[in-house]
Amino acid sequence: MEKQRILRNVTSNANNWVTFQLLGTKNNRMAIGAQLKVTTEDGASQYDIVSTSAGFGASRDPRPHFGLGPFKTVKQLEVRWPSGTRQVLRDMPANQVHRIVEP
């Protein structure tokens, strides 16, 4: 008979992150299809699209999540909404969920 064990990951992580909850006002309320471009303080860019699909018969959190490494702010966020509207936000703090409403 094998013993039961509980494993616990206790590694530290000093990296930063940011998540965006988008609210559409023109095409669809969940902002499905909105494209995001995050630029960090070093000029590097990351991209994501608002979606709930993650493969056949699966789903994911529709809130785009970005790892920022050591950086404590998003230098620039560019959102291209499904309606065609382009929105740019700057200097957003890390380690929180930002709610963005389509203008």
C-alpha positions as a printed NumPy array, in Angstrom:
array([[  0.   ,   0.   ,   0.   ],
       [  1.403,   3.388,  -1.055],
       [  1.536,   6.322,   1.374],
       [ -0.453,   9.418,   0.574],
       [  1.528,  12.643,   0.185],
       [  0.713,  16.297,  -0.124],
       [  3.065,  18.34 ,  -2.287],
       [  3.251,  22.102,  -1.94 ],
       [  5.024,  24.512,  -4.279],
       [  6.656,  27.195,  -2.118],
       [  8.852,  28.908,  -4.699],
       [  8.943,  32.676,  -4.539],
       [  8.116,  34.796,  -7.566],
       [  8.834,  38.514,  -7.656],
       [  7.475,  38.965, -11.193],
       [  4.583,  41.268, -12.011],
       [  1.413,  40.718, -14.043],
       [ -1.646,  42.565, -15.35 ],
       [ -5.123,  41.41 , -16.401],
       [ -7.78 ,  43.288, -18.358],
       [-11.541,  42.876, -18.103],
       [-13.036,  44.432, -21.227],
       [-16.625,  45.635, -21.479],
       [-17.934,  46.258, -24.98 ],
       [-20.621,  48.867, -25.618],
       [-21.141,  48.631, -29.393],
       [-20.823,  45.099, -30.818],
       [-20.808,  42.629, -27.942],
       [-20.703,  43.141, -24.199],
       [-17.95 ,  40.559, -23.569],
       [-15.701,  42.253, -26.176],
       [-15.06 ,  38.898, -27.887],
       [-12.62 ,  39.547, -30.716],
       [-10.978,  42.625, -29.188],
       [ -7.221,  42.668, -29.827],
       [ -4.783,  43.876, -27.175],
       [ -1.178,  44.99 , -27.456],
       [  0.736,  45.571, -24.214],
       [  4.056,  47.442, -24.302],
       [  6.312,  47.242, -21.25 ],
       [  8.846,  49.768, -19.971],
       [ 11.651,  48.201, -22.047],
       [  9.651,  48.571, -25.292],
       [  8.794,  44.863, -25.638],
       [  5.269,  44.051, -26.853],
       [  2.86 ,  41.199, -26.132],
       [ -0.416,  40.459, -27.888],
       [ -3.665,  38.689, -26.995],
       [ -7.245,  38.51 , -28.205],
       [-10.392,  38.323, -26.077],
       [-11.83 ,  34.848, -26.525],
       [-13.474,  32.11 , -24.522],
       [-12.373,  29.259, -26.787],
       [ -9.376,  27.129, -25.901],
       [ -9.825,  24.098, -28.138],
       [-12.472,  21.488, -28.812],
       [-15.035,  21.412, -26.032],
       [-12.938,  23.672, -23.78 ],
       [-13.056,  27.276, -22.642],
       [-10.801,  29.802, -20.948],
       [-11.011,  32.974, -18.932],
       [-11.931,  35.758, -21.39 ],
       [ -9.78 ,  38.281, -19.487],
       [ -6.385,  38.685, -21.206],
       [ -3.506,  38.149, -18.767],
       [  0.063,  39.354, -19.349],
       [  3.266,  38.62 , -17.473],
       [  5.377,  41.755, -17.013],
       [  8.506,  40.304, -15.413],
       [ 10.293,  42.953, -13.316],
       [  8.277,  45.882, -14.716],
       [  5.746,  47.585, -12.439],
       [  3.742,  49.412, -15.101],
       [  2.321,  48.872, -18.551],
       [  3.851,  51.651, -20.601],
       [  1.039,  51.435, -23.175],
       [ -2.076,  49.348, -23.796],
       [ -3.649,  49.456, -27.239],
       [ -7.115,  47.928, -27.629],
       [ -8.688,  47.375, -31.05 ],
       [-12.364,  46.78 , -30.335],
       [-14.519,  44.584, -32.621],
       [-16.396,  47.755, -33.676],
       [-13.157,  49.135, -35.161],
       [-12.571,  51.663, -32.379],
       [ -8.923,  52.018, -31.291],
       [ -8.229,  52.929, -27.651],
       [ -4.818,  53.689, -26.14 ],
       [ -4.138,  53.828, -22.391],
       [ -0.784,  54.622, -20.765],
       [  1.103,  54.06 , -17.508],
       [ -1.146,  51.417, -15.968],
       [  0.024,  49.847, -12.677],
       [  0.851,  46.134, -12.498],
       [ -0.551,  43.386, -10.269],
       [ -4.221,  44.179, -10.706],
       [ -7.237,  43.607, -12.925],
       [ -8.078,  46.713, -14.956],
       [-11.66 ,  47.162, -16.178],
       [-11.708,  48.836, -19.587],
       [-14.965,  50.11 , -21.125],
       [-15.255,  50.631, -24.884],
       [-15.494,  54.371, -25.598]])
